[in-house]
Amino acid sequence: MSRIGKKPVVIPAGVTLQVDGRRVSAKGPKGELTMELPAAVQAAVKDGSVHVAADAAVVNSSGLHGLARSLVANMLEGVSKGYQVELELQGVGFRAAVQGGKLTLTIGYSHPVEFVAAKGISLAVKESVITVSGPDKQQVGDVAARIRASYPPEPYKGKGIRYKGEHVRRKAGKTVA
Protein backbone atom coordinates (compact mmCIF):
# COMPACT_ATOMS: atom_id res chain seq x y z
CA MET A 1 0.00 0.00 0.00
CA SER A 2 1.31 3.44 -0.87
CA ARG A 3 1.86 5.85 2.02
CA ILE A 4 1.32 8.88 -0.19
CA GLY A 5 -1.78 7.36 -1.78
CA LYS A 6 -3.45 6.84 1.61
CA LYS A 7 -3.49 10.57 2.41
CA PRO A 8 -6.73 12.31 1.39
CA VAL A 9 -6.51 15.41 -0.79
CA VAL A 10 -8.51 18.35 0.57
CA ILE A 11 -10.57 20.14 -2.08
CA PRO A 12 -9.82 23.91 -1.85
CA ALA A 13 -12.59 26.48 -1.58
CA GLY A 14 -13.94 27.60 -4.94
CA VAL A 15 -12.99 24.33 -6.69
CA THR A 16 -15.46 21.71 -7.87
CA LEU A 17 -14.30 18.14 -8.44
CA GLN A 18 -16.26 15.44 -10.26
CA VAL A 19 -15.39 11.76 -10.39
CA ASP A 20 -17.09 9.83 -13.20
CA GLY A 21 -15.71 6.29 -13.23
CA ARG A 22 -11.99 6.69 -13.94
CA ARG A 23 -12.34 10.28 -15.26
CA VAL A 24 -11.58 13.05 -12.74
CA SER A 25 -12.50 16.66 -13.61
CA ALA A 26 -11.61 19.76 -11.61
CA LYS A 27 -12.87 23.28 -12.23
CA GLY A 28 -11.67 26.39 -10.43
CA PRO A 29 -10.82 30.07 -10.83
CA LYS A 30 -7.61 29.36 -12.84
CA GLY A 31 -9.15 26.94 -15.33
CA GLU A 32 -10.46 23.45 -15.89
CA LEU A 33 -8.51 20.17 -16.00
CA THR A 34 -9.45 16.56 -16.70
CA MET A 35 -7.48 13.34 -16.29
CA GLU A 36 -7.99 9.63 -16.63
CA LEU A 37 -6.99 7.49 -13.63
CA PRO A 38 -5.03 4.25 -14.18
CA ALA A 39 -7.14 1.06 -14.38
CA ALA A 40 -6.05 -0.19 -10.93
CA VAL A 41 -7.02 3.04 -9.11
CA GLN A 42 -10.39 4.48 -8.08
CA ALA A 43 -11.21 7.86 -6.55
CA ALA A 44 -14.11 8.97 -4.38
CA VAL A 45 -15.15 12.33 -2.91
CA LYS A 46 -16.03 12.25 0.80
CA ASP A 47 -16.45 15.14 3.24
CA GLY A 48 -14.74 17.78 1.08
CA SER A 49 -11.72 15.65 0.22
CA VAL A 50 -10.71 13.09 -2.39
CA HIS A 51 -9.75 9.57 -1.33
CA VAL A 52 -7.77 7.47 -3.79
CA ALA A 53 -7.83 3.66 -3.48
CA ALA A 54 -5.90 0.98 -5.34
CA ASP A 55 -6.78 -2.59 -6.24
CA ALA A 56 -4.28 -4.78 -4.33
CA ALA A 57 -4.67 -7.65 -6.85
CA VAL A 58 -2.92 -5.65 -9.59
CA VAL A 59 0.90 -5.93 -9.57
CA ASN A 60 1.98 -2.24 -9.79
CA SER A 61 -1.05 -0.82 -8.01
CA SER A 62 0.85 0.72 -5.06
CA GLY A 63 3.04 2.83 -7.36
CA LEU A 64 0.04 3.87 -9.43
CA HIS A 65 -1.83 4.60 -6.20
CA GLY A 66 0.69 7.25 -5.09
CA LEU A 67 1.02 8.61 -8.63
CA ALA A 68 -2.74 9.04 -9.06
CA ARG A 69 -3.04 10.78 -5.69
CA SER A 70 -0.21 13.19 -6.58
CA LEU A 71 -1.73 13.95 -10.00
CA VAL A 72 -5.12 14.70 -8.42
CA ALA A 73 -3.44 16.95 -5.81
CA ASN A 74 -1.56 18.80 -8.60
CA MET A 75 -4.82 19.23 -10.52
CA LEU A 76 -6.58 20.75 -7.52
CA GLU A 77 -3.69 23.11 -6.75
CA GLY A 78 -3.42 24.09 -10.41
CA VAL A 79 -7.06 25.08 -10.83
CA SER A 80 -7.08 26.97 -7.52
CA LYS A 81 -3.65 28.72 -7.45
CA GLY A 82 -1.99 27.87 -10.76
CA TYR A 83 1.66 27.12 -11.46
CA GLN A 84 4.40 29.49 -12.55
CA VAL A 85 7.99 29.03 -13.77
CA GLU A 86 10.37 31.95 -14.30
CA LEU A 87 13.27 31.90 -16.76
CA GLU A 88 16.12 34.42 -16.93
CA LEU A 89 17.84 35.60 -20.10
CA GLN A 90 21.55 36.22 -19.62
CA GLY A 91 23.71 37.51 -22.44
CA VAL A 92 24.52 40.70 -24.26
CA GLY A 93 21.74 41.52 -26.73
CA PHE A 94 19.43 38.73 -25.55
CA ARG A 95 15.83 39.94 -25.70
CA ALA A 96 12.35 38.47 -25.41
CA ALA A 97 8.94 39.83 -26.41
CA VAL A 98 5.39 38.48 -26.28
CA GLN A 99 2.86 39.43 -28.93
CA GLY A 100 -0.54 37.74 -29.08
CA GLY A 101 0.44 34.54 -27.27
CA LYS A 102 3.67 34.15 -29.25
CA LEU A 103 7.07 34.48 -27.55
CA THR A 104 9.86 35.84 -29.77
CA LEU A 105 13.42 35.36 -28.56
CA THR A 106 16.46 37.16 -29.95
CA ILE A 107 19.25 35.02 -28.50
CA GLY A 108 22.26 35.29 -30.78
CA TYR A 109 21.11 33.18 -33.70
CA SER A 110 20.79 34.55 -37.24
CA HIS A 111 17.00 34.35 -36.88
CA PRO A 112 14.53 35.01 -34.06
CA VAL A 113 13.27 31.92 -32.20
CA GLU A 114 9.48 31.79 -31.77
CA PHE A 115 7.31 29.80 -29.38
CA VAL A 116 3.52 29.65 -29.57
CA ALA A 117 1.84 29.25 -26.20
CA ALA A 118 -0.21 26.09 -25.81
CA LYS A 119 -3.87 26.36 -24.88
CA GLY A 120 -4.18 27.38 -21.23
CA ILE A 121 -0.57 28.58 -20.92
CA SER A 122 0.22 32.28 -20.63
CA LEU A 123 3.60 33.85 -21.32
CA ALA A 124 4.80 37.19 -19.95
CA VAL A 125 8.08 39.09 -20.21
CA LYS A 126 9.34 41.72 -17.79
CA GLU A 127 12.84 43.04 -18.47
CA SER A 128 14.90 39.86 -18.88
CA VAL A 129 12.56 37.46 -17.04
CA ILE A 130 10.14 35.19 -18.91
CA THR A 131 7.18 33.93 -16.86
CA VAL A 132 5.33 30.79 -17.94
CA SER A 133 2.09 30.19 -16.03
CA GLY A 134 -1.00 28.01 -16.22
CA PRO A 135 -3.11 25.48 -14.31
CA ASP A 136 -1.44 22.28 -15.59
CA LYS A 137 1.87 21.59 -13.81
CA GLN A 138 3.16 19.22 -16.49
CA GLN A 139 2.37 21.56 -19.34
CA VAL A 140 3.94 24.59 -17.62
CA GLY A 141 7.11 22.64 -16.92
CA ASP A 142 7.25 21.29 -20.48
CA VAL A 143 6.88 24.73 -22.08
CA ALA A 144 9.54 26.18 -19.75
CA ALA A 145 11.92 23.30 -20.55
CA ARG A 146 11.42 23.76 -24.32
CA ILE A 147 12.14 27.50 -24.03
CA ARG A 148 15.28 26.79 -21.96
CA ALA A 149 16.42 24.14 -24.46
CA SER A 150 16.55 26.76 -27.25
CA TYR A 151 19.75 28.16 -25.67
CA PRO A 152 20.79 26.37 -22.46
CA PRO A 153 23.30 28.19 -20.24
CA GLU A 154 26.87 27.53 -21.29
CA PRO A 155 29.63 27.11 -18.68
CA TYR A 156 32.28 29.49 -20.07
CA LYS A 157 30.54 32.87 -20.25
CA GLY A 158 27.27 31.92 -18.53
CA LYS A 159 25.15 33.07 -21.47
CA GLY A 160 21.81 31.44 -22.14
CA ILE A 161 18.34 30.87 -20.75
CA ARG A 162 18.19 29.50 -17.21
CA TYR A 163 15.58 28.89 -14.57
CA LYS A 164 15.37 31.69 -12.03
CA GLY A 165 17.76 30.89 -9.21
CA GLU A 166 19.55 28.13 -11.17
CA HIS A 167 23.27 27.97 -10.51
CA VAL A 168 25.50 27.37 -13.54
CA ARG A 169 28.95 25.97 -12.79
CA ARG A 170 31.53 28.05 -14.57
CA LYS A 171 34.64 26.60 -16.21
CA ALA A 172 37.97 28.27 -16.74
CA GLY A 173 38.72 29.08 -20.37
CA LYS A 174 41.91 28.30 -22.22
CA THR A 175 45.04 29.80 -20.78
CA VAL A 176 47.86 31.24 -22.85
CA ALA A 177 51.17 29.51 -22.16
HELIX and SHEET records of a PDB file:
HELIX    1   1 ARG A    3  LYS A    6  1                                   4    
HELIX    2   2 SER A   61  SER A   80  1                                  20    
HELIX    3   3 LYS A  137  ALA A  149  1                                  13    
SHEET    1   A 3 VAL A   9  VAL A  10  0                                        
SHEET    2   A 3 SER A  49  ALA A  54 -1                                        
SHEET    3   A 3 VAL A  41  LYS A  46 -1                                        
SHEET    1   B 3 THR A  16  ASP A  20  0                                        
SHEET    2   B 3 ARG A  23  GLY A  28 -1                                        
SHEET    3   B 3 GLY A  31  GLU A  36 -1                                        
SHEET    1   C 4 SER A 122  LYS A 126  0                                        
SHEET    2   C 4 VAL A 129  GLY A 134 -1                                        
SHEET    3   C 4 TYR A  83  GLN A  90 -1                                        
SHEET    4   C 4 GLY A 160  TYR A 163 -1                                        
SHEET    1   D 3 ARG A  95  GLN A  99  0                                        
SHEET    2   D 3 LYS A 102  THR A 106 -1                                        
SHEET    3   D 3 VAL A 113  VAL A 116 -1                                        
END                                                                             
